[in-house]
Amino acid sequence: MLLNASNSLLLVIDIQSRLAPSIDKGSSVINNSCWLIEVAKELNIPVRATEQYPQGIGESVPPIKDRLKTEEILQKMHFSALKEDKIKEHLANLNRKQIVMVGTEAHVCVFQTAADLLANGYQVYLVEEAVGSRKTKDKELALERLKQMGAQIICREMAAFEWLEKSGTDTFRKVVKDWIK
């Protein structure tokens, strides 16, 4: 199943200041997540981010936080964002059934949120180079298990090109301007 911009939402899970330095390839996770936020915003795809117990783990890292409005950042205590009634209701009210996910940690909050999204009838797409854990093996196990549960494992360009659908438009040129040098 291909992504459709009018039915998609980008969900950024817990890329927070005190945890990010410990994430394997953390700068890549942040950079790829930021790029996807920019593409989603350009295509009018809603973006929401979560913060797990920000008093302890810190707020979203500045590159993420700077790209979002305050109301687009949702705080949580449960590892699964869908265990928070306000977040579950918020996502349902956006009426987007395709959830593209990025964030940390792949085997904890990303995993549990994705599992609950799948159980609630959402189509889940995990962007491989934009999810991370402290240990590579933890990320690999989480993605494999989610794939077995029905999630799609994709790369950032798969998301972008499926959202764009065609070339030759001003939006296409704006999104890909830095790709071809």
C-alpha positions, 0 to 999 in steps of 0.5 A: 500500500502506497502512502497518500499525502491526504491520508498521512500524518508524520509522528515524531516519537521522543527525540529528546535532549537527554536521550538523543546523545545516547542513540546509535547514529543519533545525528542521522536520526535527527537529520532524517527526521527534520528533513521529513518534517520539512517535506511533510510541512511543504505538503500540508501533512500534519506533523505531531511529536511526543515527549516522554516525561520531559521533566526527566528526559528533556524537551525535544532536541532544538532541530525538531522543536524549532520546526514545530508549533507548541501545539504540535508537541504532545507530552506523555507518561506512557511508553505508548502514545496511544495509552494517553487518552488525549493523544489517542483522541487527538490523532483520531480527530486528525482523521489520518489513517497512515502514520509515518513514524520516526523517533526513539527508542525503536524498541520502547516508545516507537515500538509500543506506539506502533503496535497500538496504532496497528491494533487500532486500525492504522497503517504504520510506516517506520522510516528506517534511517529515522528511528533509533535505539541506544543499541543497534540490535534493539532497533533491528529486533523492534523493526523486525517484530513490527514488520511481522505485526504488519508495519511497513519499513520504509526509507525517507525517500519512499515516504517523500516520493509517495507523498509527491506522486509525480515530478514536474511540479513546483512542490517537487522542485522545492522538495528535491532541490538539494538532492541533485548537486 
